[in-house]
Amino acid sequence: QVQLVESGGGLVQAGGSLILSCAASGRTFSSYNMGWFRQAPGKEREIVAAIRRTDATTYYADFVKGRFTISRDNAKRTVYLQMNSLKPEDTAVYYCGASTSIGIGTRNYDYRYWGPGTQVTVSA
């Protein structure tokens, strides 16, 4: 079992940057694929980025390619999301999740554990 806690959200102007962190408890962090998802009001939770446990292969949703970077530090049991060139449409609650799926995991149901989320608000 793993517990996740996100941090780093906040209010930023369009074009700005934020770094989200997700700290995990437990000693098996390296055995999980990790993902960042987001949910805007009235919308479903959607994948933003994911990173595989075995070789750190990454996946990005088209709408963040070239702007966001996911990374992980297994020694610190933490996954990061560097967000650059933020847009108002990036406003959402951002969640990190842990998955034991065979693949990298890009769907909500691939993820067994979730953090409580952190709010990101981008002003125009």
DSSP file with accessible surface (Angstrom, degrees, kcal/mol):
  #  RESIDUE AA STRUCTURE BP1 BP2  ACC     N-H-->O    O-->H-N    N-H-->O    O-->H-N    TCO  KAPPA ALPHA  PHI   PSI    X-CA   Y-CA   Z-CA
    1    1 A Q              0   0  165      0, 0.0     2,-0.4     0, 0.0    27,-0.2   0.000 360.0 360.0 360.0 149.3    0.0    0.0    0.0
    2    2 A V        -     0   0    5     24,-0.1     2,-0.4    96,-0.1    24,-0.1  -0.994 360.0-150.4-139.0 141.9    1.1    3.6   -0.6
    3    3 A Q        -     0   0  131     -2,-0.4    22,-2.3    22,-0.2     2,-0.4  -0.942  16.7-158.4-111.9 139.0   -0.1    7.0    0.5
    4    4 A L  E     -A   24   0A   9    110,-0.4     2,-0.4    -2,-0.4    20,-0.2  -0.924  11.7-175.4-122.6 140.5    0.3   10.0   -1.7
    5    5 A V  E     -A   23   0A  89     18,-1.9    18,-2.6    -2,-0.4     2,-0.2  -0.969  12.7-153.2-137.8 120.7    0.4   13.7   -0.9
    6    6 A E  E     +A   22   0A  13     -2,-0.4     2,-0.3    16,-0.2    16,-0.2  -0.564  18.7 168.4 -88.2 154.6    0.6   16.4   -3.5
    7    7 A S  E     +A   21   0A  63     14,-2.3    14,-2.6    -2,-0.2   111,-0.1  -0.964  41.6  67.7-153.8 165.4    2.1   19.9   -3.0
    8    8 A G        +     0   0   37     -2,-0.3    11,-0.3     1,-0.3    14,-0.1   0.359  61.8 133.3 105.3  -4.7    3.2   22.9   -5.0
    9    9 A G        +     0   0   28     12,-0.1     2,-0.3     9,-0.1    -1,-0.3  -0.176  22.3 118.6 -71.4 172.1   -0.1   24.1   -6.4
   10   10 A G  E     -d  120   0B  30    109,-0.8   111,-2.8   108,-0.1     2,-0.5  -0.989  61.2 -48.0 163.5-165.6   -1.2   27.7   -6.3
   11   11 A L  E     +d  121   0B 131     -2,-0.3     2,-0.3   109,-0.2   111,-0.2  -0.873  53.8 165.3-103.7 130.1   -2.1   30.8   -8.3
   12   12 A V  E     -d  122   0B  25    109,-2.6   111,-2.4    -2,-0.5     2,-0.2  -0.982  34.7-111.2-142.7 151.7    0.1   31.8  -11.2
   13   13 A Q  E >   -d  123   0B 147     -2,-0.3     3,-2.3   109,-0.2    73,-0.2  -0.482  50.7 -82.1 -79.6 155.0   -0.3   34.1  -14.2
   14   14 A A  T 3  S+     0   0   48    109,-2.4    73,-0.2     1,-0.3    -1,-0.1  -0.281 120.1  29.4 -55.1 137.4   -0.5   32.8  -17.7
   15   15 A G  T 3  S+     0   0   55     71,-3.3    70,-0.6     1,-0.3    -1,-0.3   0.247  99.7 115.9  92.0 -11.6    2.9   32.0  -19.1
   16   16 A G    <   -     0   0   21     -3,-2.3    70,-2.3    70,-0.2     2,-0.3  -0.082  57.3-122.9 -83.1-175.3    4.3   31.2  -15.6
   17   17 A S        -     0   0   61     67,-0.2     2,-0.3    68,-0.2    67,-0.2  -0.926  20.3-179.2-132.6 153.1    5.6   28.0  -14.1
   18   18 A L  E     - B   0  83A  33     65,-2.2    65,-3.2    -2,-0.3     2,-0.5  -0.978  17.3-145.0-143.6 153.2    4.9   25.7  -11.2
   19   19 A I  E     - B   0  82A  88     -2,-0.3     2,-0.4   -11,-0.3    63,-0.2  -0.985  15.9-160.4-120.5 119.0    6.5   22.6   -9.9
   20   20 A L  E     - B   0  81A   0     61,-2.7    61,-2.4    -2,-0.5     2,-0.4  -0.781   6.0-163.0 -94.3 143.8    4.2   20.0   -8.3
   21   21 A S  E     -AB   7  80A  30    -14,-2.6   -14,-2.3    -2,-0.4     2,-0.4  -0.942   9.1-163.4-124.0 148.9    5.5   17.3   -6.0
   22   22 A a  E     -AB   6  79A   0     57,-2.0    57,-2.0    -2,-0.4     2,-0.4  -0.948  10.4-160.6-133.7 110.1    3.9   14.1   -4.9
   23   23 A A  E     -AB   5  78A  50    -18,-2.6   -18,-1.9    -2,-0.4     2,-0.4  -0.782   8.2-156.7 -94.7 134.7    5.5   12.4   -1.9
   24   24 A A  E     -A    4   0A  10     53,-2.8   -20,-0.2    -2,-0.4     2,-0.2  -0.862   4.7-145.1-113.2 143.1    4.8    8.8   -1.3
   25   25 A S        +     0   0   46    -22,-2.3     3,-0.2    -2,-0.4   -22,-0.2  -0.548  59.1  54.1 -93.6 167.5    4.9    6.7    1.9
   26   26 A G  S    S-     0   0   33     -2,-0.2     3,-0.4     1,-0.1    -2,-0.1  -0.019  83.6 -96.4  92.5 163.0    6.0    3.1    2.0
   27   27 A R  S    S+     0   0  234      1,-0.2     3,-0.2     2,-0.1    -1,-0.1   0.346 107.5  69.6-101.9   7.4    9.1    1.4    0.9
   28   28 A T    >   +     0   0   67    -27,-0.2     3,-2.1    -3,-0.2     4,-0.2   0.093  54.1 122.6-114.1  25.6    7.9    0.1   -2.5
   29   29 A F  G >  S+     0   0    3     -3,-0.4     3,-2.0     1,-0.3    -1,-0.2   0.877  70.6  60.5 -54.1 -41.6    7.6    3.4   -4.4
   30   30 A S  G 3  S+     0   0   66      1,-0.3    -1,-0.3    -3,-0.2    -2,-0.1   0.649  95.0  64.3 -66.1 -11.3    9.9    2.2   -7.1
   31   31 A S  G <  S+     0   0   50     -3,-2.1     2,-0.4     2,-0.1    -1,-0.3   0.455  92.0  81.7 -90.8   0.9    7.5   -0.6   -7.9
   32   32 A Y  S <  S-     0   0   16     -3,-2.0     2,-0.3    -4,-0.2    68,-0.2  -0.865  73.2-133.8-110.4 138.3    4.8    1.7   -9.1
   33   33 A N  E     -E   99   0B   0     66,-3.0    66,-3.1    -2,-0.4     2,-0.4  -0.663  33.7-146.6 -71.3 144.4    4.1    3.5  -12.3
   34   34 A M  E     -EF  98  51B   0     17,-2.4    17,-3.0    -2,-0.3     2,-0.3  -0.931  18.5-177.9-121.7 142.9    3.3    7.1  -11.3
   35   35 A G  E     -EF  97  50B   0     62,-2.3    62,-2.4    -2,-0.4     2,-0.5  -0.959  21.5-142.4-138.3 154.0    0.9    9.5  -13.0
   36   36 A W  E     +EF  96  49B   0     13,-3.3    12,-3.0    -2,-0.3    13,-1.8  -0.977  26.2 175.3-112.2 130.9   -0.4   13.0  -12.9
   37   37 A F  E     -EF  95  47B   0     58,-3.1    58,-2.6    -2,-0.5     2,-0.3  -0.824  11.6-155.1-124.0 166.6   -4.0   13.7  -13.7
   38   38 A R  E     -EF  94  46B  16      8,-2.4     8,-2.9    -2,-0.3     2,-0.4  -0.989   5.6-162.4-143.9 154.7   -6.2   16.8  -13.5
   39   39 A Q  E     -E   93   0B  67     54,-2.2    54,-2.3    -2,-0.3     6,-0.2  -0.955   6.4-163.8-140.5 118.0   -9.8   17.5  -13.1
   40   40 A A    >   -     0   0   22      4,-0.4     3,-2.4    -2,-0.4    52,-0.1  -0.613  46.2 -75.0 -93.0 157.7  -11.4   20.9  -14.0
   41   41 A P  T 3  S+     0   0  121      0, 0.0    -1,-0.1     0, 0.0     3,-0.1  -0.266 119.4   7.8 -55.7 130.6  -14.9   21.8  -12.7
   42   42 A G  T 3  S+     0   0   91      1,-0.2     2,-0.3    -3,-0.1    -3,-0.0   0.503 113.4  99.6  78.2   3.5  -17.6   20.0  -14.6
   43   43 A K  S <  S-     0   0  144     -3,-2.4    -1,-0.2     1,-0.0     2,-0.1  -0.813  74.9-104.7-120.4 162.4  -15.1   17.8  -16.4
   44   44 A E        -     0   0  169     -2,-0.3    -4,-0.4     1,-0.1     2,-0.2  -0.434  45.6 -91.3 -80.1 158.2  -13.8   14.3  -16.0
   45   45 A R        -     0   0   58     -6,-0.2     2,-0.3    -2,-0.1    -6,-0.2  -0.511  51.8-168.1 -68.2 133.4  -10.4   13.5  -14.5
   46   46 A E  E     -F   38   0B  72     -8,-2.9    -8,-2.4    -2,-0.2     2,-0.1  -0.935  24.2-102.5-129.9 151.2   -7.8   13.2  -17.4
   47   47 A I  E     +F   37   0B  24     -2,-0.3   -10,-0.3    59,-0.3     3,-0.1  -0.423  32.8 172.3 -69.2 139.6   -4.3   12.0  -17.7
   48   48 A V  E     -     0   0B   0    -12,-3.0    13,-2.5     1,-0.4     2,-0.3   0.708  65.0 -24.0-108.3 -52.8   -1.6   14.7  -17.9
   49   49 A A  E     -FG  36  60B   0    -13,-1.8   -13,-3.3    11,-0.2    -1,-0.4  -0.987  54.5-164.4-159.9 156.4    1.6   12.6  -17.7
   50   50 A A  E     -FG  35  59B   0      9,-2.1     9,-2.3    -2,-0.3     2,-0.4  -0.983   5.5-156.3-145.6 156.5    2.9    9.3  -16.5
   51   51 A I  E     -FG  34  58B   5    -17,-3.0   -17,-2.4    -2,-0.3     7,-0.2  -0.997  22.2-124.8-139.5 130.4    6.3    7.7  -15.8
   52   52 A R     >  -     0   0   72      5,-2.9     4,-1.1    -2,-0.4   -19,-0.1  -0.414   9.2-136.8 -79.2 149.8    7.0    4.0  -15.8
   53   53 A R  T  4 S+     0   0   71      1,-0.2    -1,-0.1     2,-0.1   -21,-0.1   0.805  95.7  50.8 -73.8 -29.5    8.5    2.2  -12.8
   54   54 A T  T  4 S-     0   0  103      1,-0.1    -1,-0.2   -23,-0.1   -22,-0.0   0.939 132.3  -1.4 -81.1 -47.6   11.0    0.1  -14.8
   55   55 A D  T  4 S-     0   0   89      2,-0.1    -2,-0.1     0, 0.0    -1,-0.1   0.233  92.3-110.5-132.1  11.4   12.8    2.4  -17.1
   56   56 A A     <  +     0   0   53     -4,-1.1    -3,-0.1     1,-0.2     2,-0.1   0.726  53.6 170.5  61.9  24.2   11.3    5.9  -16.4
   57   57 A T        -     0   0   55     -6,-0.1    -5,-2.9     1,-0.1     2,-0.3  -0.424  21.7-144.0 -60.3 140.3    9.6    5.9  -19.9
   58   58 A T  E     -G   51   0B  61     -7,-0.2     2,-0.4    -3,-0.1    -7,-0.2  -0.783  17.6-163.0-115.2 157.0    7.3    8.9  -20.0
   59   59 A Y  E     -G   50   0B  87     -9,-2.3    -9,-2.1    -2,-0.3     2,-0.4  -0.992   9.1-170.2-132.6 141.3    3.9    9.6  -21.5
   60   60 A Y  E     -G   49   0B  41     -2,-0.4   -11,-0.2   -11,-0.2     2,-0.1  -0.996  25.5-119.5-132.9 139.6    2.3   13.0  -22.0
   61   61 A A    >>  -     0   0    5    -13,-2.5     3,-2.0    -2,-0.4     4,-0.9  -0.436  35.2-114.4 -66.5 148.9   -1.1   14.1  -23.1
   62   62 A D  G >4 S+     0   0  128      1,-0.3     3,-0.6     2,-0.2    -1,-0.1   0.849 112.7  62.6 -56.2 -35.7   -1.0   16.1  -26.3
   63   63 A F  G 34 S+     0   0   76      1,-0.2    -1,-0.3     3,-0.0   -15,-0.0   0.573 111.6  36.3 -74.6  -4.2   -2.2   19.3  -24.6
   64   64 A V  G X> S+     0   0    0     -3,-2.0     3,-2.5   -16,-0.2     4,-2.2   0.459  81.2 128.3-121.2  -3.1    1.0   19.4  -22.4
   65   65 A K  T << S+     0   0  123     -4,-0.9     4,-0.1    -3,-0.6    -3,-0.0  -0.286  81.9  13.3 -58.1 131.7    3.7   18.1  -24.7
   66   66 A G  T 34 S+     0   0   89      2,-0.4    -1,-0.3     1,-0.1     3,-0.1   0.299 126.3  60.9  85.8  -9.9    6.6   20.5  -24.8
   67   67 A R  T <4 S+     0   0   26     -3,-2.5    17,-1.9     1,-0.2     2,-0.3   0.718  97.5  48.9-115.6 -36.5    5.3   22.4  -21.7
   68   68 A F  E  <  -C   83   0A   4     -4,-2.2     2,-0.4    15,-0.2    -2,-0.4  -0.815  58.9-164.7-110.6 149.7    5.2   19.9  -18.8
   69   69 A T  E     -C   82   0A  74     13,-2.4    13,-3.1    -2,-0.3     2,-0.4  -0.993   4.9-157.2-135.1 126.8    7.9   17.4  -17.6
   70   70 A I  E     +C   81   0A   6     -2,-0.4     2,-0.3    11,-0.2    11,-0.2  -0.817  21.6 162.5-100.2 141.8    7.3   14.5  -15.3
   71   71 A S  E     -C   80   0A  52      9,-1.7     9,-3.1    -2,-0.4     2,-0.3  -0.964  20.2-149.1-150.0 164.9   10.2   13.0  -13.3
   72   72 A R  E     -C   79   0A  35     -2,-0.3     2,-0.5     7,-0.2     7,-0.2  -0.989   9.2-159.2-140.6 149.2   10.7   10.8  -10.4
   73   73 A D  E  >> -C   78   0A  53      5,-3.0     5,-1.9    -2,-0.3     4,-0.6  -0.923   8.4-172.0-125.6 100.1   13.3   10.3   -7.6
   74   74 A N  T  45S+     0   0   70     -2,-0.5     3,-0.4     1,-0.2   -44,-0.2   0.829  84.5  58.6 -65.6 -31.6   12.9    6.8   -6.2
   75   75 A A  T  45S+     0   0   91      1,-0.2    -1,-0.2     2,-0.1   -46,-0.0   0.869 114.9  36.7 -64.8 -34.4   15.3    7.6   -3.3
   76   76 A K  T  45S-     0   0  138     -3,-0.4   -52,-0.2     2,-0.2    -1,-0.2   0.421 105.7-129.8 -94.4  -2.2   13.1   10.4   -2.2
   77   77 A R  T  <5 +     0   0  101     -4,-0.6   -53,-2.8    -3,-0.4     2,-0.4   0.919  65.6 129.4  52.3  48.2    9.9    8.5   -3.1
   78   78 A T  E   < -BC  23  73A  16     -5,-1.9    -5,-3.0   -55,-0.2     2,-0.4  -0.989  46.4-159.7-137.2 141.0    8.7   11.6   -4.9
   79   79 A V  E     -BC  22  72A   0    -57,-2.0   -57,-2.0    -2,-0.4     2,-0.3  -0.946  17.9-157.2-117.8 143.4    7.3   12.3   -8.4
   80   80 A Y  E     -BC  21  71A  57     -9,-3.1    -9,-1.7    -2,-0.4     2,-0.4  -0.841  14.9-159.3-120.3 155.7    7.4   15.8   -9.9
   81   81 A L  E     -BC  20  70A   0    -61,-2.4   -61,-2.7    -2,-0.3     2,-0.6  -0.912  10.2-161.2-135.0 105.8    5.5   17.7  -12.5
   82   82 A Q  E     -BC  19  69A  56    -13,-3.1   -13,-2.4    -2,-0.4     2,-0.6  -0.794  12.2-166.2 -84.5 122.1    7.4   20.7  -13.9
   83   83 A M  E     +BC  18  68A   0    -65,-3.2   -65,-2.2    -2,-0.6     2,-0.3  -0.953  11.0 173.1-118.4 116.3    4.8   22.9  -15.6
   84   84 A N        +     0   0   57    -17,-1.9   -67,-0.2    -2,-0.6   -68,-0.2  -0.773  59.2  22.9-115.5 164.1    5.9   25.7  -17.9
   85   85 A S  S    S-     0   0   67    -70,-0.6    -1,-0.2    -2,-0.3   -68,-0.2   0.906  83.9-160.4  49.3  48.4    4.1   28.1  -20.2
   86   86 A L        -     0   0    2    -70,-2.3   -71,-3.3    -3,-0.2   -70,-0.2  -0.270   7.0-157.9 -65.3 145.9    0.9   27.7  -18.1
   87   87 A K    >   -     0   0   87    -73,-0.2     3,-2.5   -72,-0.1     4,-0.3  -0.865  31.1-110.9-120.3 156.2   -2.4   28.6  -19.7
   88   88 A P  G >  S+     0   0   51      0, 0.0     3,-1.9     0, 0.0    34,-0.4   0.856 117.5  63.0 -55.2 -33.1   -5.8   29.5  -18.1
   89   89 A E  G 3  S+     0   0  127      1,-0.3   -49,-0.0    32,-0.1    -3,-0.0   0.565  88.3  70.4 -72.2  -5.8   -7.1   26.2  -19.4
   90   90 A D  G <  S+     0   0    1     -3,-2.5    -1,-0.3    32,-0.0     2,-0.2   0.519  70.3 121.4 -82.8  -4.7   -4.6   24.3  -17.3
   91   91 A T    <   +     0   0   38     -3,-1.9     2,-0.3    -4,-0.3    30,-0.2  -0.407  40.4 105.8 -62.1 124.2   -6.6   25.4  -14.2
   92   92 A A  E    S- H   0 120B   1     28,-2.1    28,-2.8    -2,-0.2     2,-0.5  -0.961  76.4 -79.1-177.9 171.0   -7.7   22.3  -12.4
   93   93 A V  E     -EH  39 119B  34    -54,-2.3   -54,-2.2    -2,-0.3     2,-0.5  -0.853  48.3-146.4 -87.7 127.6   -7.1   20.1   -9.3
   94   94 A Y  E     -EH  38 118B   0     24,-3.2    24,-2.0    -2,-0.5     2,-0.4  -0.858  16.7-172.1-103.2 131.1   -4.0   18.0  -10.0
   95   95 A Y  E     -E   37   0B  38    -58,-2.6   -58,-3.1    -2,-0.5     2,-0.4  -0.918  13.5-147.6-119.6 143.5   -3.8   14.5   -8.6
   96   96 A a  E     -E   36   0B   0     -2,-0.4    19,-2.1   -60,-0.2     2,-0.3  -0.850  19.8-170.1-106.0 150.4   -1.0   12.1   -8.5
   97   97 A G  E     -EI  35 114B   0    -62,-2.4   -62,-2.3    -2,-0.4     2,-0.4  -0.951  17.2-139.2-136.6 156.5   -1.7    8.4   -8.7
   98   98 A A  E     -EI  34 113B   0     15,-2.2    14,-1.7    -2,-0.3    15,-1.7  -0.973  23.6-173.6-119.7 133.2    0.2    5.1   -8.3
   99   99 A S  E     -EI  33 111B   0    -66,-3.1   -66,-3.0    -2,-0.4    12,-0.2  -0.954  28.8-166.3-130.6 144.9   -0.3    2.2  -10.6
  100  100 A T        +     0   0   76     10,-0.5    11,-0.1    -2,-0.4     5,-0.1   0.122  47.6 138.6-109.7  18.3    0.8   -1.4  -10.8
  101  101 A S        -     0   0   23      9,-0.5   -68,-0.1     1,-0.1    -2,-0.1  -0.208  62.0-125.1 -62.2 154.6   -0.4   -1.8  -14.4
  102  102 A I  S    S+     0   0  160      2,-0.0    -1,-0.1   -69,-0.0     2,-0.0   0.923  96.7  53.0 -67.6 -43.9    1.8   -3.7  -16.8
  103  103 A G  S    S-     0   0   40      1,-0.1   -70,-0.1   -51,-0.0    -2,-0.0  -0.168 112.2 -87.0 -78.8-176.2    1.8   -0.8  -19.2
  104  104 A I        -     0   0   28    -52,-0.1   -53,-0.2   -54,-0.1    -3,-0.1   0.787  64.7-121.5 -67.2 -26.8    2.7    2.7  -18.3
  105  105 A G        +     0   0    4    -55,-0.1   -46,-0.1    -5,-0.1   -54,-0.1   0.821  44.3 167.9  86.8 100.1   -0.9    3.5  -17.2
  106  106 A T        +     0   0   45    -71,-0.1     2,-0.3   -59,-0.1   -59,-0.3   0.359  54.5  78.3-123.8   4.0   -2.8    6.3  -18.9
  107  107 A R  S >  S-     0   0  122      1,-0.1     3,-1.9   -61,-0.1     4,-0.4  -0.849  81.0-119.8-118.0 152.2   -6.3    5.6  -17.7
  108  108 A N  G >  S+     0   0   64     -2,-0.3     3,-1.9     1,-0.3    -1,-0.1   0.895 112.8  55.9 -53.4 -43.0   -8.0    6.4  -14.4
  109  109 A Y  G 3  S+     0   0  174      1,-0.3    -1,-0.3    -3,-0.0    -4,-0.0   0.570  93.1  69.7 -75.2  -5.0   -8.7    2.7  -13.7
  110  110 A D  G <  S+     0   0   23     -3,-1.9   -10,-0.5   -11,-0.1     2,-0.5   0.677  89.0  80.1 -75.2 -17.5   -5.1    1.8  -14.1
  111  111 A Y  E <   +I   99   0B  11     -3,-1.9   -12,-0.2    -4,-0.4     3,-0.1  -0.808  49.5 176.9-104.8 127.1   -4.4    3.7  -10.8
  112  112 A R  E     +     0   0B 176    -14,-1.7     2,-0.4    -2,-0.5   -13,-0.2   0.764  69.4  46.7 -93.4 -32.5   -5.1    2.1   -7.5
  113  113 A Y  E     -I   98   0B  35    -15,-1.7   -15,-2.2  -110,-0.0     2,-0.3  -0.941  63.9-176.9-120.4 141.6   -3.9    4.9   -5.1
  114  114 A W  E     -I   97   0B  77     -2,-0.4  -110,-0.4   -17,-0.2   -17,-0.2  -0.959  20.3-132.1-134.8 149.2   -4.6    8.6   -5.3
  115  115 A G        -     0   0    8    -19,-2.1  -110,-0.2    -2,-0.3     3,-0.1  -0.428  36.6-104.9 -86.1 173.7   -3.5   11.7   -3.4
  116  116 A P        -     0   0   98      0, 0.0  -111,-0.1     0, 0.0   -21,-0.1   0.651  63.2-119.0 -75.7 -15.2   -6.0   14.3   -2.3
  117  117 A G        -     0   0   20    -21,-0.1     2,-0.4   -24,-0.0   -22,-0.2  -0.019  14.3-119.4  98.4 157.7   -5.1   16.7   -5.0
  118  118 A T  E     - H   0  94B  23    -24,-2.0   -24,-3.2  -111,-0.1     2,-0.3  -0.999  26.1-119.7-138.4 135.8   -3.6   20.2   -5.2
  119  119 A Q  E     - H   0  93B  88     -2,-0.4  -109,-0.8   -26,-0.2     2,-0.5  -0.596  23.6-171.1 -80.9 131.4   -5.3   23.2   -6.9
  120  120 A V  E     -dH  10  92B   0    -28,-2.8   -28,-2.1    -2,-0.3     2,-0.5  -0.993   5.0-176.5-118.9 124.1   -3.6   25.0   -9.8
  121  121 A T  E     -d   11   0B  51   -111,-2.8  -109,-2.6    -2,-0.5     2,-0.6  -0.988   6.5-166.9-124.9 124.2   -5.2   28.2  -10.9
  122  122 A V  E     -d   12   0B   6     -2,-0.5     2,-0.3   -34,-0.4  -109,-0.2  -0.952  11.0-152.1-113.1 119.0   -3.8   30.1  -13.9
  123  123 A S  E      d   13   0B  43   -111,-2.4  -109,-2.4    -2,-0.6    -2,-0.0  -0.629 360.0 360.0 -91.7 148.2   -5.0   33.6  -14.4
  124  124 A A              0   0  119     -2,-0.3    -1,-0.1  -111,-0.2   -37,-0.0  -0.309 360.0 360.0 -74.5 360.0   -5.2   35.3  -17.8
